[in-house]
Amino acid sequence: MLPSGQAREALYKAGMTKQLNIAVAGCAGRMGRQLASAALAAGHKISGGSEAPGSDVIGADIGQLVMGEPINALVSDGPGSAAAGAQVWLDFTVPGATLAALQVLPGLGVRAAIIGTTGFSDSEEKVISAAAENLAIVKAGNFSLGVNLLEALVKQAAARLGEDWDIEIAETHHKHKIDAPSGTALMLGRAAAEGREKPLSDIRAAPYDGPSAQRQPGQIGFSVRRAGGVIGDHDVTFGSDMELLSLRHVALDRAVFAHGAIKAAEWAAEQTPGLYDMSDVLGV
């Protein structure tokens, strides 16, 4: 249950949290509402939020959408209005919208951006790197503590096990997820490749399909499932001819990502411009 406005103010005054003004992209969506809820629960203020132009919630009070209590922060149809007065921008939307926001945030006085959007192309990644010259950006394929610890374990296992051990990454998400493999699966793949001291692009296996789809030694394979309402299930399997080692993470509540994003926001607000990830936030 979210604390009331008075309770949130009490948290701030008691020094339990350094209060931030936070704006949320896609604030009426499933993840956007989770982000707003987590920010309010941590004692921060929501100064604004955005939704796509034409949305039927434009002009609505974000507090009413999230918890049925007005907070005098309205849904806008773009980052120009939504981010005005914010210190941190939370964005778990789609690549085009995220990139557009990054272009205007510095001019609005925003110090930091937390990006959970996935599915960026190589050229779009370069745009994000350029934006980090003016913003402290924490970008991650997954903001949960467990997944980021899993990433460290995968890198260590890949480094210690020889190339005769196959690496396969399997992920399952809800049927509405757009990009595949998931950003988290790719994050784990990059960690495994780093453990092997090679770029993922050099050793990523093509999808297994057709009459000549035999697995090639030394490559990292990916498999994708989309079903029902699965929040996120990732499994990294290391296999030799004699044994299998499986490292797995299952998200049981979407709120885990939002809580991690708020921790990242609190950390990023104190950083100089640059491109960071959750390993920096957590000191993993």
NUKOL-334871 format. One record per residue (C-alpha): residue in one letter; x, y, z; chain; residue number from 1. Coordinates in steps of 0.25 Angstrom, whole numbers, padded with zeros to 4 digits, m for minus. Each point is the difference from the previous one (the first is absolute). Layout:
NUKOL-334871
<"a" <X Y Z> "A" NUM>
...
END
This chain:
NUKOL-334871
<"m" <0000 0000 0000> "A" 1>
<"l" <0005 0014 m0004> "A" 2>
<"p" <0003 0010 0011> "A" 3>
<"s" <m0009 0012 0000> "A" 4>
<"g" <0005 0014 m0004> "A" 5>
<"q" <0002 0003 0015> "A" 6>
<"a" <0008 m0013 0002> "A" 7>
<"r" <0009 0002 m0012> "A" 8>
<"e" <0003 0014 0005> "A" 9>
<"a" <0003 m0005 0014> "A" 10>
<"l" <0010 m0010 m0006> "A" 11>
<"y" <0007 0011 m0007> "A" 12>
<"k" <0001 0009 0012> "A" 13>
<"a" <0005 m0012 0009> "A" 14>
<"g" <0012 m0001 m0010> "A" 15>
<"m" <m0004 m0014 m0004> "A" 16>
<"t" <0001 0004 m0015> "A" 17>
<"k" <0005 0012 m0008> "A" 18>
<"q" <m0012 0004 m0007> "A" 19>
<"l" <0000 0001 m0015> "A" 20>
<"n" <m0009 0006 m0010> "A" 21>
<"i" <m0002 m0011 m0010> "A" 22>
<"a" <m0007 m0001 m0013> "A" 23>
<"v" <m0005 m0013 m0006> "A" 24>
<"a" <m0001 m0003 m0015> "A" 25>
<"g" <m0012 m0009 m0004> "A" 26>
<"c" <m0006 0003 0014> "A" 27>
<"a" <m0014 m0006 m0003> "A" 28>
<"g" <0006 m0014 m0005> "A" 29>
<"r" <0003 m0012 0009> "A" 30>
<"m" <0014 0003 0002> "A" 31>
<"g" <m0002 0015 0001> "A" 32>
<"r" <m0010 m0001 0011> "A" 33>
<"q" <0010 m0010 0007> "A" 34>
<"l" <0011 0011 m0001> "A" 35>
<"a" <m0009 0011 0005> "A" 36>
<"s" <m0005 m0009 0012> "A" 37>
<"a" <0014 m0003 0004> "A" 38>
<"a" <0005 0014 m0001> "A" 39>
<"l" <m0011 0005 0009> "A" 40>
<"a" <0002 m0012 0010> "A" 41>
<"a" <0014 0004 0001> "A" 42>
<"g" <m0004 0014 0004> "A" 43>
<"h" <0003 0007 m0013> "A" 44>
<"k" <m0009 0010 m0008> "A" 45>
<"i" <m0006 m0003 m0013> "A" 46>
<"s" <0001 0013 m0008> "A" 47>
<"g" <m0005 m0005 m0013> "A" 48>
<"g" <m0002 m0011 m0010> "A" 49>
<"s" <m0002 m0002 m0014> "A" 50>
<"e" <m0009 m0009 m0009> "A" 51>
<"a" <m0002 m0001 m0015> "A" 52>
<"p" <m0007 0012 m0007> "A" 53>
<"g" <m0015 m0003 m0001> "A" 54>
<"s" <0000 m0009 0012> "A" 55>
<"d" <m0013 0001 0008> "A" 56>
<"v" <0008 0003 0013> "A" 57>
<"i" <0006 0013 m0005> "A" 58>
<"g" <m0002 0010 0011> "A" 59>
<"a" <m0004 m0010 0011> "A" 60>
<"d" <0007 0001 0014> "A" 61>
<"i" <0011 m0011 0001> "A" 62>
<"g" <m0004 m0002 0014> "A" 63>
<"q" <m0014 m0004 m0003> "A" 64>
<"l" <0005 m0010 m0010> "A" 65>
<"v" <0010 m0006 0009> "A" 66>
<"m" <m0007 0000 0014> "A" 67>
<"g" <m0013 0008 m0001> "A" 68>
<"e" <0006 0012 0007> "A" 69>
<"p" <0003 0013 m0008> "A" 70>
<"i" <0015 0005 0001> "A" 71>
<"n" <m0002 0012 m0009> "A" 72>
<"a" <0009 m0007 m0011> "A" 73>
<"l" <m0007 m0001 m0014> "A" 74>
<"v" <0002 m0009 m0012> "A" 75>
<"s" <0006 0007 m0012> "A" 76>
<"d" <0001 m0004 m0014> "A" 77>
<"g" <0015 0001 m0001> "A" 78>
<"p" <0013 0002 0008> "A" 79>
<"g" <0000 0015 m0002> "A" 80>
<"s" <m0011 0002 0010> "A" 81>
<"a" <0002 m0013 0008> "A" 82>
<"a" <0014 0002 0004> "A" 83>
<"a" <0000 0015 0003> "A" 84>
<"g" <0005 0002 0015> "A" 85>
<"a" <0004 m0015 0001> "A" 86>
<"q" <0014 m0004 0004> "A" 87>
<"v" <m0001 m0014 m0005> "A" 88>
<"w" <m0007 m0006 m0012> "A" 89>
<"l" <m0005 m0015 0001> "A" 90>
<"d" <m0002 m0006 m0014> "A" 91>
<"f" <m0005 m0015 m0002> "A" 92>
<"t" <m0007 0003 m0014> "A" 93>
<"v" <0005 m0002 m0014> "A" 94>
<"p" <0013 0004 m0007> "A" 95>
<"g" <m0006 0011 m0008> "A" 96>
<"a" <m0007 0007 0012> "A" 97>
<"t" <0012 m0002 0008> "A" 98>
<"l" <0010 0006 m0010> "A" 99>
<"a" <m0009 0012 m0002> "A" 100>
<"a" <m0001 0002 0015> "A" 101>
<"l" <0015 0000 0001> "A" 102>
<"q" <0002 0011 m0010> "A" 103>
<"v" <m0009 0010 0009> "A" 104>
<"l" <0003 m0004 0014> "A" 105>
<"p" <0013 0008 0002> "A" 106>
<"g" <m0007 0013 m0004> "A" 107>
<"l" <m0010 m0002 0010> "A" 108>
<"g" <0010 m0001 0012> "A" 109>
<"v" <m0002 m0015 0001> "A" 110>
<"r" <0013 m0006 0006> "A" 111>
<"a" <m0002 m0015 m0002> "A" 112>
<"a" <m0007 m0010 m0008> "A" 113>
<"i" <m0003 m0015 0004> "A" 114>
<"i" <m0003 m0008 m0013> "A" 115>
<"g" <m0006 m0014 0001> "A" 116>
<"t" <m0005 0001 m0015> "A" 117>
<"t" <0006 m0012 m0008> "A" 118>
<"g" <0001 m0003 m0015> "A" 119>
<"f" <0010 0011 m0004> "A" 120>
<"s" <0008 m0001 m0013> "A" 121>
<"d" <0015 0002 0000> "A" 122>
<"s" <m0002 0014 m0006> "A" 123>
<"e" <m0010 0003 0011> "A" 124>
<"e" <0010 m0004 0011> "A" 125>
<"k" <0009 0010 m0006> "A" 126>
<"v" <m0010 0011 0002> "A" 127>
<"i" <m0002 m0004 0015> "A" 128>
<"s" <0015 0000 0002> "A" 129>
<"a" <0000 0014 m0006> "A" 130>
<"a" <m0011 0005 0009> "A" 131>
<"a" <0008 m0005 0012> "A" 132>
<"e" <0009 0012 m0002> "A" 133>
<"n" <m0011 0008 0006> "A" 134>
<"l" <m0007 m0009 0009> "A" 135>
<"a" <0003 m0011 0010> "A" 136>
<"i" <m0007 m0012 m0007> "A" 137>
<"v" <m0002 m0013 0007> "A" 138>
<"k" <m0003 m0010 m0011> "A" 139>
<"a" <m0003 m0015 0003> "A" 140>
<"g" <m0008 m0011 m0007> "A" 141>
<"n" <m0005 m0004 0014> "A" 142>
<"f" <0000 0008 0013> "A" 143>
<"s" <m0002 m0011 0010> "A" 144>
<"l" <0011 m0003 0010> "A" 145>
<"g" <m0001 m0015 m0002> "A" 146>
<"v" <0002 0001 m0015> "A" 147>
<"n" <0012 0009 0001> "A" 148>
<"l" <0006 m0010 0010> "A" 149>
<"l" <m0003 m0010 m0010> "A" 150>
<"e" <0007 0008 m0011> "A" 151>
<"a" <0013 0000 0009> "A" 152>
<"l" <m0001 m0015 0002> "A" 153>
<"v" <m0002 m0003 m0015> "A" 154>
<"k" <0012 0008 m0003> "A" 155>
<"q" <0008 m0008 0011> "A" 156>
<"a" <m0005 m0013 m0005> "A" 157>
<"a" <0003 0003 m0014> "A" 158>
<"a" <0014 0004 0003> "A" 159>
<"r" <0003 m0012 0009> "A" 160>
<"l" <m0006 m0011 m0009> "A" 161>
<"g" <0007 m0003 m0013> "A" 162>
<"e" <m0005 0002 m0014> "A" 163>
<"d" <m0004 m0015 m0001> "A" 164>
<"w" <m0012 0004 0009> "A" 165>
<"d" <m0011 0005 m0008> "A" 166>
<"i" <m0008 0012 0004> "A" 167>
<"e" <m0015 0001 m0002> "A" 168>
<"i" <m0009 0011 0005> "A" 169>
<"a" <m0015 m0002 0000> "A" 170>
<"e" <m0010 0011 0003> "A" 171>
<"t" <m0016 0000 0002> "A" 172>
<"h" <m0008 0012 0001> "A" 173>
<"h" <m0015 0004 m0002> "A" 174>
<"k" <m0006 0000 m0013> "A" 175>
<"h" <m0001 0015 m0002> "A" 176>
<"k" <0015 0002 0000> "A" 177>
<"i" <0006 0006 m0012> "A" 178>
<"d" <0015 m0002 m0001> "A" 179>
<"a" <0007 m0014 0000> "A" 180>
<"p" <0009 m0005 0006> "A" 181>
<"s" <m0003 0009 0012> "A" 182>
<"g" <0009 0011 0004> "A" 183>
<"t" <0003 m0009 0012> "A" 184>
<"a" <0004 m0012 m0008> "A" 185>
<"l" <0009 0009 m0009> "A" 186>
<"m" <0006 0006 0013> "A" 187>
<"l" <0003 m0014 0005> "A" 188>
<"g" <0006 m0004 m0013> "A" 189>
<"r" <0009 0012 0000> "A" 190>
<"a" <0005 m0004 0014> "A" 191>
<"a" <0003 m0015 m0005> "A" 192>
<"a" <0007 0006 m0012> "A" 193>
<"e" <0008 0009 0009> "A" 194>
<"g" <0004 m0012 0008> "A" 195>
<"r" <0005 m0006 m0013> "A" 196>
<"e" <0007 0013 m0003> "A" 197>
<"k" <m0007 0001 m0013> "A" 198>
<"p" <m0011 0009 m0005> "A" 199>
<"l" <m0014 m0006 m0001> "A" 200>
<"s" <m0002 0004 m0014> "A" 201>
<"d" <0012 m0010 m0004> "A" 202>
<"i" <m0006 m0012 0008> "A" 203>
<"r" <m0015 0002 0000> "A" 204>
<"a" <m0006 m0012 m0007> "A" 205>
<"a" <m0011 0002 m0010> "A" 206>
<"p" <m0014 m0006 0003> "A" 207>
<"y" <0000 m0015 m0001> "A" 208>
<"d" <m0009 m0003 m0011> "A" 209>
<"g" <0000 m0008 m0013> "A" 210>
<"p" <0007 m0013 m0004> "A" 211>
<"s" <0014 0005 0002> "A" 212>
<"a" <m0002 0007 0014> "A" 213>
<"q" <0011 m0008 0008> "A" 214>
<"r" <0006 0007 0012> "A" 215>
<"q" <0014 0006 m0003> "A" 216>
<"p" <0011 m0001 0011> "A" 217>
<"g" <0003 0012 0008> "A" 218>
<"q" <m0013 0008 m0004> "A" 219>
<"i" <m0011 0005 0009> "A" 220>
<"g" <m0014 m0004 m0003> "A" 221>
<"f" <m0013 0007 0003> "A" 222>
<"s" <m0014 m0005 0000> "A" 223>
<"v" <m0013 0008 0002> "A" 224>
<"r" <m0014 m0004 0005> "A" 225>
<"r" <m0012 0009 0001> "A" 226>
<"a" <m0012 m0004 0008> "A" 227>
<"g" <m0011 0005 0009> "A" 228>
<"g" <0004 0010 0011> "A" 229>
<"v" <0014 m0004 0003> "A" 230>
<"i" <0008 0012 0006> "A" 231>
<"g" <0014 m0006 m0003> "A" 232>
<"d" <0007 m0013 0001> "A" 233>
<"h" <0015 m0001 m0004> "A" 234>
<"d" <0008 m0013 0000> "A" 235>
<"v" <0015 m0001 m0003> "A" 236>
<"t" <0005 m0014 m0003> "A" 237>
<"f" <0014 m0004 0000> "A" 238>
<"g" <0002 m0014 m0006> "A" 239>
<"s" <0011 m0010 m0002> "A" 240>
<"d" <0000 m0014 m0005> "A" 241>
<"m" <m0001 m0005 0015> "A" 242>
<"e" <m0008 0011 0007> "A" 243>
<"l" <m0009 0012 0000> "A" 244>
<"l" <0000 0012 0008> "A" 245>
<"s" <m0012 0009 0000> "A" 246>
<"l" <m0002 0014 0006> "A" 247>
<"r" <m0014 0006 0000> "A" 248>
<"h" <m0008 0012 0005> "A" 249>
<"v" <m0015 0001 0000> "A" 250>
<"a" <m0007 0013 0002> "A" 251>
<"l" <m0013 m0002 0009> "A" 252>
<"d" <m0004 0015 0001> "A" 253>
<"r" <0002 0011 m0010> "A" 254>
<"a" <0002 0009 0011> "A" 255>
<"v" <0015 m0006 0002> "A" 256>
<"f" <0004 0008 m0013> "A" 257>
<"a" <m0006 0013 0005> "A" 258>
<"h" <0006 m0001 0014> "A" 259>
<"g" <0014 m0002 m0007> "A" 260>
<"a" <m0003 0012 m0009> "A" 261>
<"i" <m0003 0009 0012> "A" 262>
<"k" <0014 m0004 0006> "A" 263>
<"a" <0006 0003 m0013> "A" 264>
<"a" <m0007 0014 0000> "A" 265>
<"e" <0005 0003 0014> "A" 266>
<"w" <0014 m0004 m0004> "A" 267>
<"a" <0001 0007 m0013> "A" 268>
<"a" <m0005 0013 0005> "A" 269>
<"e" <0013 0002 0007> "A" 270>
<"q" <0009 m0004 m0012> "A" 271>
<"t" <0007 0008 m0011> "A" 272>
<"p" <m0005 m0003 m0014> "A" 273>
<"g" <0004 m0013 m0006> "A" 274>
<"l" <m0006 m0014 m0004> "A" 275>
<"y" <m0001 m0009 0012> "A" 276>
<"d" <m0007 m0014 0002> "A" 277>
<"m" <m0006 m0007 0013> "A" 278>
<"s" <0014 m0006 0003> "A" 279>
<"d" <0005 0015 0003> "A" 280>
<"v" <m0013 0002 0008> "A" 281>
<"l" <0002 m0012 0008> "A" 282>
<"g" <0015 m0001 0001> "A" 283>
<"v" <0000 m0014 m0006> "A" 284>
END
